[in-house]
């Protein structure tokens, strides 16, 4: 249940802000962040009915996709 809540919270945040901060030095912005938010929400919805395996699968897919697509944060 906690994993479901985490996916929903981060999915909604990614859709609203169009931004996901992966680490202090890497950030994901724009359409890619929105797509990952959709992936997280879809995984949470499907996983709610089918089980934890789908939740873990979508969470891992979103994290891997996020690390591949991140951009370095420019120092100010």
Biopython code that builds the backbone (N, CA, C, O; Angstrom):
import numpy as np
from Bio.PDB.StructureBuilder import StructureBuilder

atoms = [
    (1, "UNK", "N", (0.812, -1.193, 0.000)),
    (1, "UNK", "CA", (0.000, 0.000, 0.000)),
    (1, "UNK", "C", (0.862, 1.265, 0.000)),
    (1, "UNK", "O", (0.497, 2.268, -0.614)),
    (2, "UNK", "N", (1.995, 1.216, 0.683)),
    (2, "UNK", "CA", (2.887, 2.375, 0.718)),
    (2, "UNK", "C", (3.467, 2.635, -0.664)),
    (2, "UNK", "O", (3.578, 3.786, -1.085)),
    (3, "UNK", "N", (3.838, 1.570, -1.375)),
    (3, "UNK", "CA", (4.374, 1.717, -2.727)),
    (3, "UNK", "C", (3.335, 2.342, -3.653)),
    (3, "UNK", "O", (3.673, 3.172, -4.497)),
    (4, "UNK", "N", (2.086, 1.950, -3.498)),
    (4, "UNK", "CA", (0.998, 2.538, -4.277)),
    (4, "UNK", "C", (0.908, 4.044, -4.023)),
    (4, "UNK", "O", (0.792, 4.829, -4.964)),
    (5, "UNK", "N", (0.961, 4.439, -2.762)),
    (5, "UNK", "CA", (0.878, 5.860, -2.411)),
    (5, "UNK", "C", (2.066, 6.637, -2.961)),
    (5, "UNK", "O", (1.904, 7.759, -3.442)),
    (6, "UNK", "N", (3.260, 6.050, -2.893)),
    (6, "UNK", "CA", (4.458, 6.716, -3.414)),
    (6, "UNK", "C", (4.334, 6.941, -4.911)),
    (6, "UNK", "O", (4.647, 8.026, -5.402)),
    (7, "UNK", "N", (3.877, 5.920, -5.646)),
    (7, "UNK", "CA", (3.731, 6.072, -7.091)),
    (7, "UNK", "C", (2.684, 7.127, -7.437)),
    (7, "UNK", "O", (2.883, 7.906, -8.369)),
    (8, "UNK", "N", (1.591, 7.166, -6.716)),
    (8, "UNK", "CA", (0.548, 8.162, -6.985)),
    (8, "UNK", "C", (1.057, 9.570, -6.689)),
    (8, "UNK", "O", (0.839, 10.485, -7.483)),
    (9, "UNK", "N", (1.727, 9.752, -5.564)),
    (9, "UNK", "CA", (2.232, 11.078, -5.191)),
    (9, "UNK", "C", (3.256, 11.579, -6.206)),
    (9, "UNK", "O", (3.151, 12.708, -6.686)),
    (10, "UNK", "N", (4.245, 10.746, -6.535)),
    (10, "UNK", "CA", (5.258, 11.177, -7.494)),
    (10, "UNK", "C", (4.685, 11.320, -8.897)),
    (10, "UNK", "O", (5.131, 12.180, -9.656)),
    (11, "UNK", "N", (3.713, 10.502, -9.255)),
    (11, "UNK", "CA", (3.075, 10.619, -10.563)),
    (11, "UNK", "C", (2.324, 11.929, -10.714)),
    (11, "UNK", "O", (2.446, 12.602, -11.737)),
    (12, "UNK", "N", (1.549, 12.293, -9.705)),
    (12, "UNK", "CA", (0.806, 13.559, -9.749)),
    (12, "UNK", "C", (1.769, 14.742, -9.733)),
    (12, "UNK", "O", (1.572, 15.713, -10.465)),
    (13, "UNK", "N", (2.806, 14.667, -8.907)),
    (13, "UNK", "CA", (3.796, 15.748, -8.849)),
    (13, "UNK", "C", (4.470, 15.934, -10.211)),
    (13, "UNK", "O", (4.658, 17.063, -10.663)),
    (14, "UNK", "N", (4.831, 14.829, -10.862)),
    (14, "UNK", "CA", (5.480, 14.921, -12.175)),
    (14, "UNK", "C", (4.537, 15.506, -13.219)),
    (14, "UNK", "O", (4.974, 16.261, -14.088)),
    (15, "UNK", "N", (3.261, 15.172, -13.147)),
    (15, "UNK", "CA", (2.304, 15.725, -14.101)),
    (15, "UNK", "C", (2.073, 17.213, -13.881)),
    (15, "UNK", "O", (1.975, 17.974, -14.844)),
    (16, "UNK", "N", (1.987, 17.629, -12.640)),
    (16, "UNK", "CA", (1.692, 19.032, -12.339)),
    (16, "UNK", "C", (2.905, 19.924, -12.587)),
    (16, "UNK", "O", (2.785, 20.960, -13.240)),
    (17, "UNK", "N", (4.064, 19.534, -12.076)),
    (17, "UNK", "CA", (5.262, 20.372, -12.159)),
    (17, "UNK", "C", (6.073, 20.159, -13.433)),
    (17, "UNK", "O", (6.894, 21.005, -13.789)),
    (18, "UNK", "N", (5.855, 19.037, -14.126)),
    (18, "UNK", "CA", (6.667, 18.655, -15.291)),
    (18, "UNK", "C", (8.148, 18.637, -14.933)),
    (18, "UNK", "O", (9.000, 19.069, -15.710)),
    (19, "UNK", "N", (8.433, 18.126, -13.739)),
    (19, "UNK", "CA", (9.811, 18.113, -13.253)),
    (19, "UNK", "C", (9.948, 17.025, -12.190)),
    (19, "UNK", "O", (9.094, 16.884, -11.315)),
    (20, "UNK", "N", (11.029, 16.265, -12.280)),
    (20, "UNK", "CA", (11.356, 15.277, -11.260)),
    (20, "UNK", "C", (12.824, 15.467, -10.916)),
    (20, "UNK", "O", (13.685, 15.407, -11.794)),
    (21, "UNK", "N", (13.110, 15.694, -9.650)),
    (21, "UNK", "CA", (14.492, 15.828, -9.210)),
    (21, "UNK", "C", (14.974, 14.452, -8.770)),
    (21, "UNK", "O", (14.524, 13.921, -7.754)),
    (22, "UNK", "N", (15.895, 13.878, -9.544)),
    (22, "UNK", "CA", (16.392, 12.535, -9.261)),
    (22, "UNK", "C", (17.425, 12.587, -8.138)),
    (22, "UNK", "O", (17.307, 11.866, -7.147)),
    (23, "UNK", "N", (18.428, 13.435, -8.292)),
    (23, "UNK", "CA", (19.441, 13.655, -7.259)),
    (23, "UNK", "C", (19.678, 15.159, -7.168)),
    (23, "UNK", "O", (19.020, 15.933, -7.864)),
    (24, "UNK", "N", (20.611, 15.578, -6.316)),
    (24, "UNK", "CA", (20.922, 17.010, -6.218)),
    (24, "UNK", "C", (21.529, 17.554, -7.496)),
    (24, "UNK", "O", (21.409, 18.745, -7.782)),
    (25, "UNK", "N", (22.182, 16.694, -8.270)),
    (25, "UNK", "CA", (22.868, 17.176, -9.462)),
    (25, "UNK", "C", (22.166, 16.778, -10.762)),
    (25, "UNK", "O", (22.644, 17.135, -11.839)),
    (26, "UNK", "N", (21.052, 16.053, -10.697)),
    (26, "UNK", "CA", (20.370, 15.625, -11.913)),
    (26, "UNK", "C", (18.871, 15.878, -11.791)),
    (26, "UNK", "O", (18.250, 15.583, -10.770)),
    (27, "UNK", "N", (18.305, 16.437, -12.871)),
    (27, "UNK", "CA", (16.884, 16.784, -12.875)),
    (27, "UNK", "C", (16.275, 16.340, -14.201)),
    (27, "UNK", "O", (16.943, 16.334, -15.235)),
    (28, "UNK", "N", (15.024, 15.977, -14.155)),
    (28, "UNK", "CA", (14.292, 15.540, -15.335)),
    (28, "UNK", "C", (13.159, 16.533, -15.553)),
    (28, "UNK", "O", (12.371, 16.784, -14.640)),
    (29, "UNK", "N", (13.068, 17.107, -16.767)),
    (29, "UNK", "CA", (12.087, 18.155, -17.021)),
    (29, "UNK", "C", (11.324, 17.887, -18.301)),
    (29, "UNK", "O", (11.746, 17.092, -19.140)),
    (30, "UNK", "N", (10.197, 18.558, -18.439)),
    (30, "UNK", "CA", (9.446, 18.577, -19.679)),
    (30, "UNK", "C", (8.575, 17.350, -19.899)),
    (30, "UNK", "O", (8.037, 16.755, -18.965)),
    (31, "UNK", "N", (8.460, 16.998, -21.178)),
    (31, "UNK", "CA", (7.573, 15.906, -21.563)),
    (31, "UNK", "C", (8.018, 14.559, -21.014)),
    (31, "UNK", "O", (7.182, 13.712, -20.700)),
    (32, "UNK", "N", (9.318, 14.353, -20.895)),
    (32, "UNK", "CA", (9.796, 13.083, -20.353)),
    (32, "UNK", "C", (9.344, 12.910, -18.910)),
    (32, "UNK", "O", (8.929, 11.817, -18.523)),
    (33, "UNK", "N", (9.416, 13.956, -18.119)),
    (33, "UNK", "CA", (8.945, 13.887, -16.730)),
    (33, "UNK", "C", (7.443, 13.624, -16.693)),
    (33, "UNK", "O", (6.965, 12.852, -15.862)),
    (34, "UNK", "N", (6.707, 14.261, -17.584)),
    (34, "UNK", "CA", (5.266, 14.039, -17.644)),
    (34, "UNK", "C", (4.939, 12.605, -18.046)),
    (34, "UNK", "O", (4.018, 11.998, -17.498)),
    (35, "UNK", "N", (5.690, 12.063, -19.001)),
    (35, "UNK", "CA", (5.470, 10.679, -19.418)),
    (35, "UNK", "C", (5.774, 9.702, -18.291)),
    (35, "UNK", "O", (5.066, 8.709, -18.124)),
    (36, "UNK", "N", (6.813, 9.973, -17.521)),
    (36, "UNK", "CA", (7.123, 9.114, -16.378)),
    (36, "UNK", "C", (6.019, 9.230, -15.329)),
    (36, "UNK", "O", (5.675, 8.237, -14.686)),
    (37, "UNK", "N", (5.465, 10.415, -15.149)),
    (37, "UNK", "CA", (4.332, 10.580, -14.240)),
    (37, "UNK", "C", (3.131, 9.757, -14.672)),
    (37, "UNK", "O", (2.455, 9.146, -13.843)),
    (38, "UNK", "N", (2.868, 9.743, -15.973)),
    (38, "UNK", "CA", (1.773, 8.921, -16.504)),
    (38, "UNK", "C", (2.067, 7.444, -16.280)),
    (38, "UNK", "O", (1.177, 6.679, -15.909)),
    (39, "UNK", "N", (3.325, 7.039, -16.505)),
    (39, "UNK", "CA", (3.719, 5.649, -16.272)),
    (39, "UNK", "C", (3.510, 5.261, -14.811)),
    (39, "UNK", "O", (3.008, 4.175, -14.523)),
    (40, "UNK", "N", (3.889, 6.136, -13.896)),
    (40, "UNK", "CA", (3.712, 5.844, -12.471)),
    (40, "UNK", "C", (2.233, 5.730, -12.098)),
    (40, "UNK", "O", (1.848, 4.826, -11.356)),
    (41, "UNK", "N", (1.412, 6.636, -12.606)),
    (41, "UNK", "CA", (-0.020, 6.579, -12.289)),
    (41, "UNK", "C", (-0.691, 5.364, -12.918)),
    (41, "UNK", "O", (-1.545, 4.732, -12.295)),
    (42, "UNK", "N", (-0.310, 5.034, -14.149)),
    (42, "UNK", "CA", (-0.881, 3.846, -14.793)),
    (42, "UNK", "C", (-0.460, 2.581, -14.059)),
    (42, "UNK", "O", (-1.270, 1.677, -13.857)),
    (43, "UNK", "N", (0.798, 2.519, -13.664)),
    (43, "UNK", "CA", (1.269, 1.358, -12.914)),
    (43, "UNK", "C", (0.579, 1.228, -11.573)),
    (43, "UNK", "O", (0.278, 0.120, -11.130)),
    (44, "UNK", "N", (0.327, 2.357, -10.922)),
    (44, "UNK", "CA", (-0.380, 2.324, -9.639)),
    (44, "UNK", "C", (-1.817, 1.855, -9.827)),
    (44, "UNK", "O", (-2.332, 1.078, -9.023)),
    (45, "UNK", "N", (-2.461, 2.326, -10.884)),
    (45, "UNK", "CA", (-3.850, 1.929, -11.134)),
    (45, "UNK", "C", (-3.950, 0.444, -11.457)),
    (45, "UNK", "O", (-4.800, -0.256, -10.908)),
    (46, "UNK", "N", (-3.088, -0.037, -12.340)),
    (46, "UNK", "CA", (-3.115, -1.456, -12.707)),
    (46, "UNK", "C", (-2.649, -2.314, -11.538)),
    (46, "UNK", "O", (-3.232, -3.362, -11.260)),
    (47, "UNK", "N", (-1.606, -1.873, -10.860)),
    (47, "UNK", "CA", (-1.073, -2.625, -9.731)),
    (47, "UNK", "C", (-2.034, -2.713, -8.565)),
    (47, "UNK", "O", (-1.988, -3.673, -7.795)),
    (48, "UNK", "N", (-2.898, -1.730, -8.424)),
    (48, "UNK", "CA", (-3.889, -1.755, -7.348)),
    (48, "UNK", "C", (-4.818, -2.950, -7.507)),
    (48, "UNK", "O", (-5.258, -3.541, -6.520)),
    (49, "UNK", "N", (-5.112, -3.302, -8.754)),
    (49, "UNK", "CA", (-6.029, -4.409, -9.009)),
    (49, "UNK", "C", (-5.319, -5.740, -9.225)),
    (49, "UNK", "O", (-5.899, -6.791, -8.953)),
    (50, "UNK", "N", (-4.079, -5.719, -9.706)),
    (50, "UNK", "CA", (-3.419, -6.984, -10.056)),
    (50, "UNK", "C", (-2.368, -7.424, -9.059)),
    (50, "UNK", "O", (-2.125, -8.623, -8.927)),
    (51, "UNK", "N", (-1.745, -6.513, -8.362)),
    (51, "UNK", "CA", (-0.785, -6.942, -7.354)),
    (51, "UNK", "C", (0.493, -6.139, -7.347)),
    (51, "UNK", "O", (0.701, -5.239, -8.161)),
    (52, "UNK", "N", (1.342, -6.495, -6.400)),
    (52, "UNK", "CA", (2.572, -5.745, -6.156)),
    (52, "UNK", "C", (3.600, -5.911, -7.263)),
    (52, "UNK", "O", (4.440, -5.030, -7.447)),
    (53, "UNK", "N", (3.561, -7.006, -8.003)),
    (53, "UNK", "CA", (4.550, -7.225, -9.064)),
    (53, "UNK", "C", (4.481, -6.118, -10.113)),
    (53, "UNK", "O", (5.516, -5.649, -10.585)),
    (54, "UNK", "N", (3.291, -5.704, -10.474)),
    (54, "UNK", "CA", (3.127, -4.621, -11.447)),
    (54, "UNK", "C", (3.616, -3.304, -10.860)),
    (54, "UNK", "O", (4.245, -2.516, -11.565)),
    (55, "UNK", "N", (3.343, -3.051, -9.593)),
    (55, "UNK", "CA", (3.817, -1.825, -8.949)),
    (55, "UNK", "C", (5.337, -1.754, -8.967)),
    (55, "UNK", "O", (5.908, -0.728, -9.337)),
    (56, "UNK", "N", (5.994, -2.839, -8.570)),
    (56, "UNK", "CA", (7.461, -2.859, -8.576)),
    (56, "UNK", "C", (8.004, -2.710, -9.990)),
    (56, "UNK", "O", (8.987, -2.000, -10.202)),
    (57, "UNK", "N", (7.379, -3.369, -10.959)),
    (57, "UNK", "CA", (7.840, -3.277, -12.347)),
    (57, "UNK", "C", (7.769, -1.870, -12.894)),
    (57, "UNK", "O", (8.712, -1.402, -13.531)),
    (58, "UNK", "N", (6.654, -1.185, -12.651)),
    (58, "UNK", "CA", (6.539, 0.185, -13.159)),
    (58, "UNK", "C", (7.457, 1.138, -12.408)),
    (58, "UNK", "O", (7.997, 2.071, -13.003)),
    (59, "UNK", "N", (7.641, 0.919, -11.113)),
    (59, "UNK", "CA", (8.556, 1.771, -10.352)),
    (59, "UNK", "C", (9.986, 1.622, -10.867)),
    (59, "UNK", "O", (10.686, 2.618, -11.048)),
    (60, "UNK", "N", (10.418, 0.394, -11.102)),
    (60, "UNK", "CA", (11.771, 0.160, -11.626)),
    (60, "UNK", "C", (11.910, 0.744, -13.022)),
    (60, "UNK", "O", (12.934, 1.350, -13.335)),
    (61, "UNK", "N", (10.890, 0.572, -13.873)),
    (61, "UNK", "CA", (10.938, 1.135, -15.226)),
    (61, "UNK", "C", (11.029, 2.656, -15.184)),
    (61, "UNK", "O", (11.784, 3.247, -15.956)),
    (62, "UNK", "N", (10.278, 3.296, -14.299)),
    (62, "UNK", "CA", (10.311, 4.756, -14.190)),
    (62, "UNK", "C", (11.659, 5.247, -13.687)),
    (62, "UNK", "O", (12.171, 6.253, -14.178)),
    (63, "UNK", "N", (12.239, 4.555, -12.719)),
    (63, "UNK", "CA", (13.549, 4.964, -12.192)),
    (63, "UNK", "C", (14.629, 4.816, -13.254)),
    (63, "UNK", "O", (15.453, 5.715, -13.422)),
    (64, "UNK", "N", (14.637, 3.702, -13.970)),
    (64, "UNK", "CA", (15.639, 3.495, -15.023)),
    (64, "UNK", "C", (15.471, 4.533, -16.119)),
    (64, "UNK", "O", (16.457, 5.127, -16.557)),
    (65, "UNK", "N", (14.251, 4.764, -16.571)),
    (65, "UNK", "CA", (13.981, 5.754, -17.607)),
    (65, "UNK", "C", (14.405, 7.139, -17.130)),
    (65, "UNK", "O", (14.969, 7.915, -17.902)),
    (66, "UNK", "N", (14.142, 7.449, -15.881)),
    (66, "UNK", "CA", (14.534, 8.745, -15.325)),
    (66, "UNK", "C", (16.033, 8.940, -15.292)),
    (66, "UNK", "O", (16.521, 10.012, -15.649)),
    (67, "UNK", "N", (16.779, 7.924, -14.870)),
    (67, "UNK", "CA", (18.232, 8.047, -14.832)),
    (67, "UNK", "C", (18.822, 8.173, -16.229)),
    (67, "UNK", "O", (19.826, 8.862, -16.412)),
    (68, "UNK", "N", (18.222, 7.528, -17.208)),
    (68, "UNK", "CA", (18.728, 7.616, -18.579)),
    (68, "UNK", "C", (18.485, 9.009, -19.159)),
    (68, "UNK", "O", (19.328, 9.526, -19.891)),
    (69, "UNK", "N", (17.349, 9.620, -18.843)),
    (69, "UNK", "CA", (16.943, 10.866, -19.494)),
    (69, "UNK", "C", (17.254, 12.130, -18.704)),
    (69, "UNK", "O", (16.879, 13.217, -19.144)),
    (70, "UNK", "N", (17.918, 12.038, -17.561)),
    (70, "UNK", "CA", (18.153, 13.237, -16.750)),
    (70, "UNK", "C", (19.189, 14.157, -17.365)),
    (70, "UNK", "O", (20.039, 13.741, -18.152)),
    (71, "UNK", "N", (19.093, 15.409, -16.982)),
    (71, "UNK", "CA", (20.057, 16.423, -17.385)),
    (71, "UNK", "C", (20.758, 16.945, -16.142)),
    (71, "UNK", "O", (20.137, 17.045, -15.084)),
    (72, "UNK", "N", (22.044, 17.282, -16.249)),
    (72, "UNK", "CA", (22.727, 17.847, -15.081)),
    (72, "UNK", "C", (22.141, 19.205, -14.701)),
    (72, "UNK", "O", (21.726, 19.975, -15.567)),
    (73, "UNK", "N", (22.114, 19.485, -13.423)),
    (73, "UNK", "CA", (21.653, 20.781, -12.930)),
    (73, "UNK", "C", (22.809, 21.756, -13.039)),
    (73, "UNK", "O", (23.927, 21.458, -12.619)),
    (74, "UNK", "N", (22.531, 22.931, -13.610)),
    (74, "UNK", "CA", (23.580, 23.939, -13.759)),
    (74, "UNK", "C", (23.775, 24.662, -12.440)),
    (74, "UNK", "O", (22.813, 25.095, -11.807)),
    (75, "UNK", "N", (25.019, 24.787, -12.037)),
    (75, "UNK", "CA", (25.335, 25.478, -10.782)),
    (75, "UNK", "C", (25.059, 26.966, -10.947)),
    (75, "UNK", "O", (25.380, 27.560, -11.977)),
    (76, "UNK", "N", (24.468, 27.554, -9.929)),
    (76, "UNK", "CA", (24.148, 28.983, -10.031)),
    (76, "UNK", "C", (25.182, 29.834, -9.344)),
    (76, "UNK", "O", (25.067, 31.059, -9.335)),
]
sb = StructureBuilder()
sb.init_structure("model")
sb.init_model(0)
sb.init_chain("A")
sb.init_seg("    ")
for serial, (resi, resn, name, xyz) in enumerate(atoms, 1):
    if name == "N":
        sb.init_residue(resn, " ", resi, " ")
    sb.init_atom(name, np.array(xyz, "f"), 0.0, 1.0, " ", f" {name:<3s}", serial, name[0])
structure = sb.get_structure()
